[in-house]
């Protein structure tokens, strides 16, 4: 695309951005903007064919843009932004196969795209002429203006005579900015920046070259590298690995047996389970990550092709499989904690992390048995991560938490302070009558009589007052909501509150 055409398109997109977001919070306007922008991105980049990764991210992005209007949580909006900028990078640098590489390139492009030296009137991507409008504005406008302003302020404060001479100029500038709508100017500039990042091509930082040159399958190398066993050879490496893995397998087997007995068939005795869950969970997650690194280290080079590696392979697979059992035990730990102390954001996040950890462990087994590269692991696990994370953003966890915690108050602790801080979408489920709260209190105090002594504890009266205030604030906000801010979550919440 020629430079003038690109500039005109950028200004049009910035204008649409301003119309949609000026004095509007995020709602259906973001969905409209993306549904306008995605076809424009495809038109500018003109891909002949989208590969599997690009198609998957495009479909996920479209679903995410819909969910922004449906549930409109901060997490949903954030992941939507990540998907949007990632898809832009996938269109700009065709052929990306690993999402983690594309994500890294996307982050760098947020800063480098504005000063890219690519000439849009020239098909040669190595052209280094100063043709970027942003670079020209910076070098020809902002830098000289900033320098002049600094010296002007110094002279103004150094001499009263000079100050009286230039004072009319300052007064004129002040009147100009008084009449100028700064907010709309800033929104328009932000729109220009967004359009520039999403539509403009730029030079890759090296991740793209690394990605397209990487292979999924290992090839035997005759050249020795750093951190290989140069003096002892594959035989010694194999024997050392066998001895280590036998010991580790026995160790983790004993741990898993004791963990299954104490965790899988757990009985709560009224304590706070801090060590049982918080400390134990993170230590075990760290142990799983260390196990993965050791397995990858053992099979990072020519040991994959060693003719007598069958035993060490079997031991490694058994060890990884036992780590999967350990991960399941951590999930069960989390389950018991949620059963007796309710759902919370971090507890849900741990579950998703453990799902990804299990996927990662399975891919390590595939890497060892099928002789795959580290690139295969990065490609597979980063793709699984973005899909799982995107799916997590398609659910309004505020509603899930509110429903679960109050529906299970007879056996699960309800922390009023936490419940009061859930997003507004949970209001229909967190607002309770005084009679309902008294019933909850009577059961909670029997189960945990010492809870009232903790600083974070809220009594039911304080909770009731806070929720009534929160309800009033939400209704006022919704009634003044503009059409472009509309989202289904607020609409449903408002209807339920009015009928409650």
C-alpha positions as CSV (number, residue, x, y, z in Angstrom):
1,X,0.0,0.0,0.0
2,X,1.3,3.4,-0.9
3,X,2.3,5.9,1.8
4,X,-0.6,8.4,1.2
5,X,-3.2,5.6,1.1
6,X,-1.9,4.2,4.3
7,X,-1.9,7.6,6.0
8,X,-5.5,8.2,4.8
9,X,-6.6,4.8,6.1
10,X,-4.9,5.4,9.4
11,X,-6.7,8.7,9.9
12,X,-10.0,7.1,9.0
13,X,-9.5,4.3,11.5
14,X,-8.5,6.9,14.1
15,X,-11.6,8.8,13.3
16,X,-13.8,5.7,13.8
17,X,-11.9,5.0,17.0
18,X,-12.6,8.5,18.3
19,X,-16.4,8.3,17.5
20,X,-16.7,5.0,19.3
21,X,-14.6,5.6,22.4
22,X,-14.8,9.4,23.1
23,X,-16.4,9.7,26.5
24,X,-17.5,6.0,26.3
25,X,-16.4,3.1,28.4
26,X,-15.7,-0.2,26.7
27,X,-18.8,-2.1,25.7
28,X,-20.4,-2.9,22.3
29,X,-18.2,-0.2,20.8
30,X,-15.1,-2.4,21.1
31,X,-16.9,-5.2,19.2
32,X,-18.0,-2.8,16.5
33,X,-14.5,-1.4,16.2
34,X,-12.9,-4.8,15.8
35,X,-15.5,-6.0,13.3
36,X,-14.6,-3.0,11.2
37,X,-10.9,-3.3,11.8
38,X,-10.4,-7.1,11.1
39,X,-11.5,-6.9,7.4
40,X,-9.3,-3.8,7.0
41,X,-6.3,-5.7,8.5
42,X,-7.0,-8.6,6.0
43,X,-7.3,-6.1,3.1
44,X,-4.0,-4.3,4.0
45,X,-2.0,-7.5,4.4
46,X,-3.7,-9.5,1.6
47,X,-2.8,-13.0,2.9
48,X,-3.0,-15.6,0.2
49,X,-3.8,-18.3,2.8
50,X,-3.9,-18.3,6.6
51,X,-2.0,-21.1,8.3
52,X,-3.5,-23.1,11.2
53,X,-2.2,-20.7,13.9
54,X,-3.5,-17.6,12.1
55,X,-6.9,-19.2,11.5
56,X,-7.2,-20.4,15.1
57,X,-6.3,-16.9,16.5
58,X,-8.7,-15.3,14.1
59,X,-11.6,-17.5,15.2
60,X,-10.7,-17.0,18.9
61,X,-10.5,-13.2,18.3
62,X,-13.9,-13.1,16.8
63,X,-15.4,-15.1,19.7
64,X,-13.5,-12.9,22.1
65,X,-14.9,-9.7,20.5
66,X,-18.4,-11.1,21.0
67,X,-17.7,-12.0,24.6
68,X,-16.6,-8.5,25.3
69,X,-20.2,-7.4,24.7
70,X,-21.7,-10.5,26.4
71,X,-19.8,-10.6,29.8
72,X,-17.6,-7.5,29.6
73,X,-15.2,-8.4,32.4
74,X,-11.7,-6.8,32.6
75,X,-10.1,-10.2,32.0
76,X,-12.2,-10.7,28.8
77,X,-11.2,-7.2,27.5
78,X,-7.5,-7.7,28.3
79,X,-7.3,-11.1,26.5
80,X,-9.2,-9.6,23.6
81,X,-6.5,-6.9,23.3
82,X,-3.8,-9.6,23.4
83,X,-5.5,-11.6,20.6
84,X,-6.1,-8.5,18.5
85,X,-2.4,-7.4,18.5
86,X,-1.3,-11.1,18.1
87,X,-3.4,-11.5,15.0
88,X,-2.0,-8.3,13.6
89,X,1.5,-9.7,14.0
90,X,0.5,-13.0,12.4
91,X,-0.8,-11.1,9.4
92,X,2.2,-8.9,9.1
93,X,4.8,-11.7,9.4
94,X,3.2,-14.6,7.5
95,X,4.3,-18.1,8.4
96,X,4.5,-17.9,12.2
97,X,4.0,-21.4,13.7
98,X,4.7,-20.7,17.4
99,X,2.3,-18.4,19.3
100,X,5.0,-17.5,21.9
101,X,7.2,-16.1,19.1
102,X,4.3,-14.2,17.6
103,X,3.4,-12.8,21.1
104,X,7.0,-11.7,21.7
105,X,7.0,-10.0,18.3
106,X,3.7,-8.4,19.0
107,X,5.0,-6.8,22.2
108,X,8.0,-5.3,20.5
109,X,5.8,-4.0,17.7
110,X,3.9,-1.9,20.2
111,X,7.0,0.3,20.4
112,X,9.0,-0.2,17.2
113,X,6.2,0.1,14.6
114,X,5.8,3.8,15.0
115,X,9.4,4.4,14.0
116,X,9.7,1.8,11.3
117,X,11.7,3.0,8.4
118,X,9.8,0.9,5.8
119,X,8.8,2.8,2.7
120,X,5.2,1.9,1.8
121,X,5.7,3.0,-1.8
122,X,8.5,0.5,-2.2
123,X,8.2,-3.3,-2.1
124,X,11.7,-3.7,-0.8
125,X,11.4,-4.3,3.0
126,X,15.0,-3.4,3.5
127,X,14.5,0.2,2.4
128,X,15.9,2.5,5.2
129,X,14.8,5.9,3.9
130,X,13.2,8.2,6.4
131,X,9.6,7.9,5.1
132,X,7.8,7.1,8.3
133,X,5.4,9.9,9.3
134,X,5.9,9.2,13.0
135,X,9.6,9.4,12.7
136,X,9.3,12.7,10.8
137,X,7.0,14.1,13.4
138,X,9.4,13.1,16.2
139,X,12.6,14.4,14.5
140,X,11.2,17.4,12.7
141,X,8.5,18.5,15.2
142,X,8.6,17.1,18.8
143,X,12.4,17.2,19.4
144,X,12.9,20.8,18.1
145,X,9.7,22.0,19.8
146,X,10.7,20.4,23.1
147,X,14.2,22.0,22.9
148,X,12.8,25.4,22.1
149,X,10.3,25.1,25.0
150,X,13.0,24.2,27.5
151,X,15.1,27.2,26.6
152,X,12.1,29.5,26.5
153,X,11.2,28.6,30.0
154,X,14.7,29.1,31.2
155,X,14.9,32.5,29.6
156,X,11.4,33.4,30.9
157,X,12.5,32.7,34.5
158,X,15.9,34.4,34.1
159,X,14.7,37.8,32.9
160,X,11.6,39.8,33.8
161,X,12.1,41.9,30.7
162,X,12.1,38.9,28.4
163,X,9.1,37.5,30.4
164,X,7.0,40.6,29.8
165,X,8.0,40.4,26.1
166,X,6.8,36.8,25.5
167,X,3.9,36.9,28.0
168,X,1.4,37.7,25.2
169,X,2.5,34.6,23.4
170,X,1.9,32.5,26.5
171,X,-1.5,34.1,27.0
172,X,-2.4,33.3,23.4
173,X,-1.3,29.7,23.7
174,X,-3.3,29.4,27.0
175,X,-6.5,30.7,25.3
176,X,-6.0,28.3,22.4
177,X,-5.8,25.3,24.7
178,X,-8.8,26.5,26.7
179,X,-10.9,26.3,23.6
180,X,-9.4,23.0,22.5
181,X,-11.0,19.8,23.6
182,X,-7.8,18.0,24.8
183,X,-9.7,14.8,25.5
184,X,-10.9,14.3,22.0
185,X,-7.4,15.1,20.7
186,X,-5.8,12.5,22.9
187,X,-8.4,9.9,22.0
188,X,-7.7,10.6,18.3
189,X,-4.0,10.4,18.8
190,X,-4.5,7.0,20.6
191,X,-6.6,5.9,17.6
192,X,-3.7,6.8,15.3
193,X,-1.3,4.8,17.4
194,X,-3.6,1.8,17.5
195,X,-4.2,1.9,13.8
196,X,-0.4,2.3,13.1
197,X,0.4,-0.7,15.3
198,X,-2.3,-2.9,13.8
199,X,-1.9,-2.0,10.2
200,X,1.7,-0.9,9.6
201,X,4.4,-3.4,8.6
202,X,7.8,-3.3,10.4
203,X,11.0,-5.2,10.4
204,X,11.0,-8.4,12.6
205,X,13.3,-8.5,15.6
206,X,14.5,-12.0,14.8
207,X,11.8,-14.2,16.3
208,X,10.1,-14.6,12.9
209,X,13.4,-15.8,11.3
210,X,13.9,-18.2,14.2
211,X,10.3,-19.4,14.0
212,X,10.3,-20.2,10.3
213,X,13.7,-21.9,10.4
214,X,12.9,-24.1,13.3
215,X,11.9,-27.8,12.9
216,X,9.6,-30.1,14.9
217,X,11.7,-33.2,14.6
218,X,15.2,-33.7,16.1
219,X,18.1,-34.4,13.9
220,X,21.2,-36.1,15.1
221,X,24.2,-33.7,15.5
222,X,27.8,-34.8,15.3
223,X,29.1,-31.5,16.6
224,X,29.3,-31.3,20.4
225,X,27.8,-28.2,22.1
226,X,28.2,-26.4,25.5
227,X,26.7,-28.3,28.4
228,X,27.0,-31.7,26.7
229,X,29.0,-34.5,28.3
230,X,32.1,-34.1,26.2
231,X,34.5,-36.3,28.1
232,X,32.2,-39.0,29.4
233,X,30.1,-39.6,26.4
234,X,26.5,-40.8,25.9
235,X,27.1,-44.1,27.8
236,X,28.0,-42.3,31.0
237,X,25.2,-39.8,30.5
238,X,22.8,-42.7,30.1
239,X,24.0,-44.6,33.2
240,X,24.0,-41.4,35.3
241,X,20.5,-40.6,34.1
242,X,19.3,-44.2,34.9
243,X,20.6,-44.0,38.5
244,X,19.1,-40.6,39.1
245,X,15.7,-41.5,37.6
246,X,15.4,-44.7,39.5
247,X,15.9,-42.8,42.8
248,X,13.6,-40.0,41.7
249,X,10.9,-42.5,40.6
250,X,11.0,-44.2,44.0
251,X,11.0,-40.9,45.8
252,X,8.0,-39.5,43.9
253,X,6.2,-42.9,44.2
254,X,6.4,-42.7,48.0
255,X,5.2,-39.1,47.9
256,X,2.3,-39.9,45.6
257,X,1.2,-42.8,47.8
258,X,1.2,-40.7,50.9
259,X,-0.4,-37.8,49.1
260,X,-3.2,-40.0,47.7
261,X,-3.9,-41.3,51.2
262,X,-3.9,-37.8,52.8
263,X,-5.3,-35.7,50.0
264,X,-7.6,-37.8,47.8
265,X,-9.4,-39.1,50.9
266,X,-9.1,-35.9,52.9
267,X,-11.3,-35.2,56.0
268,X,-11.6,-31.6,57.2
269,X,-11.2,-31.0,60.9
270,X,-12.0,-27.3,61.1
271,X,-8.6,-25.8,60.5
272,X,-7.8,-23.1,57.9
273,X,-5.8,-25.5,55.5
274,X,-3.2,-22.8,54.8
275,X,-0.2,-25.2,54.8
276,X,-2.4,-27.9,53.1
277,X,-3.1,-25.7,50.1
278,X,-1.2,-22.4,49.8
279,X,2.3,-23.6,50.7
280,X,1.9,-27.2,49.5
281,X,0.4,-26.2,46.2
282,X,3.1,-23.8,45.1
283,X,5.9,-26.1,46.3
284,X,4.5,-29.0,44.2
285,X,4.0,-26.8,41.2
286,X,7.6,-25.8,41.4
287,X,8.6,-29.5,41.8
288,X,6.6,-30.3,38.6
289,X,8.4,-27.5,36.7
290,X,11.8,-28.7,37.9
291,X,11.0,-32.3,36.9
292,X,10.1,-31.0,33.4
293,X,13.4,-29.2,33.1
294,X,15.4,-32.2,34.2
295,X,13.6,-34.5,31.6
296,X,14.3,-31.9,28.9
297,X,17.9,-31.6,29.9
298,X,18.5,-35.4,29.7
299,X,16.9,-35.6,26.2
300,X,18.1,-32.4,24.7
301,X,20.7,-33.8,22.3
302,X,22.0,-37.1,21.0
303,X,20.8,-39.3,23.9
304,X,17.6,-39.3,21.9
305,X,19.4,-41.4,19.2
306,X,21.5,-43.6,21.6
307,X,20.9,-47.2,20.8
308,X,20.7,-48.3,24.5
309,X,18.4,-45.5,25.7
310,X,15.3,-47.7,26.1
311,X,15.6,-48.0,29.9
312,X,16.2,-44.3,30.5
313,X,13.3,-43.5,28.2
314,X,11.0,-45.8,30.2
315,X,12.2,-44.3,33.5
316,X,11.7,-40.8,32.3
317,X,8.2,-41.5,31.0
318,X,7.3,-43.2,34.3
319,X,8.7,-40.2,36.2
320,X,6.7,-37.7,34.0
321,X,3.6,-39.9,34.4
322,X,4.0,-39.8,38.2
323,X,4.3,-36.0,37.9
324,X,1.0,-36.0,36.2
325,X,-0.4,-37.9,39.2
326,X,1.1,-35.3,41.4
327,X,-0.5,-32.5,39.4
328,X,-3.9,-34.3,39.8
329,X,-3.2,-34.4,43.6
330,X,-2.7,-30.6,43.5
331,X,-6.0,-30.2,41.7
332,X,-7.7,-32.3,44.4
333,X,-6.0,-30.2,47.1
334,X,-7.5,-27.2,45.4
335,X,-10.9,-28.9,45.2
336,X,-11.0,-29.6,48.9
337,X,-10.0,-26.0,49.7
338,X,-12.7,-24.7,47.4
339,X,-15.2,-27.1,49.0
340,X,-14.6,-25.7,52.5
341,X,-13.5,-22.1,51.8
342,X,-15.3,-21.3,48.5
343,X,-14.3,-20.2,45.1
344,X,-11.8,-17.4,44.4
345,X,-10.0,-16.0,41.4
346,X,-6.6,-17.4,42.4
347,X,-8.0,-20.8,43.1
348,X,-9.6,-20.9,39.7
349,X,-6.4,-19.7,38.1
350,X,-4.5,-22.5,39.8
351,X,-6.8,-25.0,38.1
352,X,-6.2,-23.6,34.7
353,X,-2.4,-23.5,35.3
354,X,-2.5,-27.1,36.4
355,X,-4.4,-28.1,33.2
356,X,-1.7,-26.4,31.2
357,X,1.0,-28.1,33.3
358,X,-0.5,-31.6,32.6
359,X,-0.7,-30.7,28.9
360,X,3.0,-29.7,29.1
361,X,4.0,-33.0,30.8
362,X,2.1,-35.0,28.1
363,X,4.0,-33.1,25.3
364,X,7.3,-33.8,27.1
365,X,6.4,-37.6,26.8
366,X,5.6,-37.0,23.1
367,X,8.9,-35.2,22.7
368,X,10.9,-38.1,24.2
369,X,9.1,-40.9,22.4
370,X,8.8,-39.1,19.0
371,X,12.2,-37.3,19.1
372,X,10.7,-33.8,18.9
373,X,12.6,-30.5,19.3
374,X,12.2,-27.8,22.0
375,X,10.5,-25.7,19.3
376,X,7.8,-28.4,19.1
377,X,7.3,-27.9,22.9
378,X,7.1,-24.1,22.6
379,X,4.8,-24.3,19.6
380,X,2.4,-26.8,21.1
381,X,2.3,-25.5,24.7
382,X,2.0,-21.8,23.7
383,X,-0.9,-22.6,21.4
384,X,-2.6,-24.7,24.2
385,X,-1.9,-21.8,26.6
386,X,-3.5,-19.1,24.5
387,X,-6.6,-21.3,23.7
388,X,-7.1,-22.3,27.4
389,X,-6.6,-18.7,28.6
390,X,-9.0,-17.4,25.9
391,X,-11.6,-20.0,27.0
392,X,-11.1,-18.8,30.6
393,X,-12.0,-15.3,29.5
394,X,-15.3,-16.5,27.9
395,X,-16.7,-17.1,31.4
396,X,-17.9,-14.5,33.9
397,X,-16.2,-16.0,37.0
398,X,-17.7,-13.3,39.2
399,X,-21.2,-14.9,38.7
400,X,-19.7,-18.4,39.0
401,X,-18.0,-17.5,42.3
402,X,-21.1,-15.7,43.7
403,X,-23.5,-18.5,42.9
404,X,-21.2,-21.3,44.2
405,X,-20.2,-19.6,47.4
406,X,-23.7,-18.6,48.5
407,X,-25.3,-21.8,47.3
408,X,-22.8,-23.8,49.4
409,X,-22.8,-21.7,52.5
410,X,-23.9,-24.7,54.6
411,X,-20.5,-26.4,54.2
412,X,-18.3,-23.6,52.6
413,X,-17.0,-20.4,54.3
414,X,-18.4,-17.2,52.8
415,X,-15.9,-14.3,53.1
416,X,-18.1,-11.2,52.9
417,X,-15.3,-8.8,52.2
418,X,-14.2,-10.8,49.1
419,X,-17.8,-11.2,47.9
420,X,-18.4,-7.5,48.2
421,X,-15.5,-6.8,45.8
422,X,-16.8,-9.0,43.0
423,X,-17.7,-7.2,39.7
424,X,-21.2,-5.7,39.3
425,X,-22.4,-8.7,37.3
426,X,-22.4,-10.7,40.5
427,X,-24.8,-8.3,42.3
428,X,-28.0,-10.3,41.7
429,X,-26.3,-13.2,43.5
430,X,-24.4,-11.4,46.2
431,X,-27.2,-9.2,47.5
432,X,-29.0,-11.0,50.4
433,X,-31.6,-10.0,52.8
434,X,-30.8,-9.5,56.5
435,X,-32.6,-12.8,57.4
436,X,-30.6,-14.7,54.8
437,X,-27.3,-13.2,56.2
438,X,-28.3,-14.2,59.7
439,X,-28.8,-17.8,58.7
440,X,-25.5,-17.8,57.0
441,X,-23.8,-16.3,60.0
442,X,-25.2,-18.9,62.4
443,X,-23.7,-21.7,60.4
444,X,-20.4,-20.0,59.7
445,X,-19.8,-19.2,63.3
446,X,-20.4,-22.8,64.3
447,X,-17.9,-24.1,61.7
448,X,-15.2,-21.4,62.3
449,X,-15.8,-19.7,65.7
450,X,-12.5,-17.9,65.7
451,X,-12.9,-16.2,62.3
452,X,-14.3,-13.0,63.8
453,X,-10.9,-12.2,65.4
454,X,-9.2,-11.8,62.0
455,X,-8.7,-8.3,60.6
456,X,-10.2,-9.1,57.2
457,X,-13.5,-10.3,58.7
458,X,-16.7,-8.4,57.9
459,X,-19.9,-9.0,59.8
460,X,-23.2,-9.3,58.0
461,X,-24.4,-5.8,58.9
462,X,-21.4,-4.2,57.2
463,X,-21.7,-6.5,54.2
464,X,-25.4,-5.6,53.9
465,X,-24.7,-1.9,53.9
466,X,-21.9,-2.1,51.4
467,X,-24.0,-4.2,49.0
468,X,-27.0,-1.9,49.1
469,X,-24.6,1.0,48.3
470,X,-23.0,-0.9,45.5
471,X,-26.5,-1.8,44.1
472,X,-27.5,1.9,44.2
473,X,-24.3,3.0,42.4
474,X,-24.7,0.4,39.7
475,X,-28.3,1.3,39.0
476,X,-27.3,5.0,38.7
477,X,-24.4,4.1,36.4
478,X,-26.5,1.9,34.2
479,X,-29.3,4.5,33.8
480,X,-26.7,7.0,32.5
481,X,-25.0,4.4,30.3
482,X,-24.6,5.5,26.6
483,X,-25.7,3.3,23.7
484,X,-22.1,2.5,22.7
485,X,-21.3,1.4,26.3
486,X,-24.0,-1.2,26.2
487,X,-23.2,-4.8,27.2
488,X,-25.4,-7.8,27.9
489,X,-23.9,-8.4,31.3
490,X,-25.0,-5.0,32.6
491,X,-28.4,-5.3,31.0
492,X,-29.1,-8.7,32.7
493,X,-27.8,-7.5,36.0
494,X,-30.0,-4.4,35.8
495,X,-33.1,-6.4,35.0
496,X,-32.5,-8.8,37.8
497,X,-31.9,-6.1,40.3
498,X,-35.0,-4.2,39.3
499,X,-37.1,-7.4,39.7
500,X,-35.5,-8.4,43.0
